[in-house]
Amino acid sequence: MDIESVRSFCLSLPHVDEKVQWGNDLLFRIGEKMFAVVSLEPASDQCMSFKCTPEKFADLTERDGIIPAPYVARYHWVALERFNALPGSELKALLRTAYGLVYEKLPAKIKRQLETKTPAASTRKRSRR
């Protein structure tokens, strides 16, 4: 996989948006909470990072090309040093898991807003009659 295929896959998940933050990082979010980050900086030591379960974190960090993600490893985030550190099908499954982990932690109000497709900061004005 590469940046574009990761982007296409993440944006295909329900209610996902993207945001460029911290200069050169592309965040993939659900309910404004990130579940994956892709570096847009070619010279970066890591190409992407994502959330995973504690068990998968332990397994993945034993593999070549995968390290604990700087600053967020304590929350069970891993970083890929290169996209081919994982087969595409496995990376997609891990991104689905990351999405699910973050979605499950969202407050019920945010989940309801997502399901009804109401923006979180909705400011509808009532029409006067």
C-alpha positions as CSV (number, residue, x, y, z in Angstrom):
1,M,0.0,0.0,0.0
2,D,1.0,3.6,-0.3
3,I,-0.3,7.0,0.9
4,E,-3.1,7.2,-1.7
5,S,-4.4,3.6,-1.1
6,V,-4.3,4.1,2.7
7,R,-6.2,7.4,2.2
8,S,-8.8,5.8,-0.1
9,F,-9.3,2.9,2.3
10,C,-9.6,5.1,5.5
11,L,-12.1,7.5,3.8
12,S,-14.2,4.5,2.7
13,L,-15.0,3.8,6.3
14,P,-18.3,5.3,7.6
15,H,-18.1,8.9,8.9
16,V,-14.3,9.3,8.5
17,D,-12.9,12.7,7.8
18,E,-9.3,13.8,7.2
19,K,-7.3,16.8,8.4
20,V,-3.8,18.0,7.9
21,Q,-2.3,18.9,11.2
22,W,1.1,19.5,12.8
23,G,2.5,20.7,9.5
24,N,2.8,17.5,7.5
25,D,0.6,14.9,9.1
26,L,-2.6,13.6,7.5
27,L,-5.0,12.5,10.2
28,F,-7.9,10.1,9.7
29,R,-10.7,10.7,12.2
30,I,-14.0,9.5,13.4
31,G,-16.0,11.9,15.5
32,E,-12.9,14.2,15.5
33,K,-10.8,11.5,17.2
34,M,-7.9,10.2,15.2
35,F,-7.3,6.5,14.5
36,A,-4.6,6.7,12.0
37,V,-1.9,9.3,10.9
38,V,0.1,9.3,7.6
39,S,3.2,11.4,7.3
40,L,3.3,13.6,4.3
41,E,6.9,14.4,4.8
42,P,9.1,12.1,2.6
43,A,12.1,12.4,4.9
44,S,10.1,11.2,7.9
45,D,11.4,8.1,9.9
46,Q,7.8,6.7,9.9
47,C,5.3,6.7,7.1
48,M,2.2,6.1,9.2
49,S,0.9,5.2,12.7
50,F,-2.3,3.8,14.0
51,K,-4.0,2.6,17.2
52,C,-4.3,-1.1,18.0
53,T,-5.1,-3.4,20.9
54,P,-2.6,-4.0,23.7
55,E,-2.1,-7.6,22.4
56,K,-1.6,-6.5,18.8
57,F,0.8,-3.7,19.9
58,A,3.0,-6.3,21.6
59,D,2.9,-8.5,18.5
60,L,3.5,-5.8,15.9
61,T,6.4,-4.1,17.7
62,E,8.3,-7.4,17.5
63,R,8.2,-7.2,13.7
64,D,10.8,-5.6,11.5
65,G,9.8,-2.1,10.3
66,I,7.3,-1.5,13.1
67,I,8.0,0.5,16.2
68,P,6.1,2.0,19.1
69,A,4.7,5.3,17.9
70,P,6.6,8.3,19.3
71,Y,4.5,10.2,21.9
72,V,1.5,7.9,21.7
73,A,2.9,4.4,22.3
74,R,1.4,4.4,25.8
75,Y,-2.0,4.4,24.1
76,H,-1.0,1.4,22.0
77,W,-0.2,3.2,18.8
78,V,2.4,1.6,16.4
79,A,4.4,3.3,13.6
80,L,5.3,1.8,10.3
81,E,8.8,2.7,9.1
82,R,7.7,1.8,5.6
83,F,4.4,0.8,4.0
84,N,5.6,-2.7,3.0
85,A,6.2,-3.6,6.6
86,L,2.8,-5.2,6.5
87,P,0.8,-6.8,3.7
88,G,-2.0,-4.7,2.4
89,S,-4.7,-7.0,3.6
90,E,-3.3,-7.1,7.1
91,L,-2.9,-3.3,7.2
92,K,-6.5,-2.8,6.1
93,A,-7.7,-5.2,8.9
94,L,-5.6,-3.3,11.4
95,L,-7.0,0.1,10.2
96,R,-10.5,-1.3,10.6
97,T,-9.6,-2.3,14.1
98,A,-8.1,1.1,14.9
99,Y,-11.3,2.7,13.6
100,G,-13.5,0.4,15.7
101,L,-11.4,1.0,18.9
102,V,-11.8,4.8,18.5
103,Y,-15.5,4.6,17.5
104,E,-16.3,2.5,20.6
105,K,-14.8,5.1,22.9
106,L,-16.8,8.0,21.4
107,P,-19.5,9.5,23.7
108,A,-23.0,8.3,22.9
109,K,-24.0,11.8,21.9
110,I,-21.3,11.9,19.2
111,K,-22.2,8.4,18.0
112,R,-25.9,9.5,17.6
113,Q,-24.8,12.6,15.7
114,L,-22.7,10.5,13.4
115,E,-25.5,8.0,12.7
116,T,-28.0,10.7,12.0
117,K,-25.4,12.6,10.0
118,T,-25.9,15.7,12.1
119,P,-22.7,17.8,12.4
120,A,-21.3,18.0,15.9
121,A,-21.5,21.8,16.0
122,S,-24.9,22.1,14.4
123,T,-26.3,25.6,14.7
124,R,-29.6,25.4,12.9
125,K,-31.8,28.5,13.0
126,R,-35.5,28.0,13.2
127,S,-37.4,29.8,10.5
128,R,-39.8,32.5,11.7
129,R,-43.4,32.3,10.5
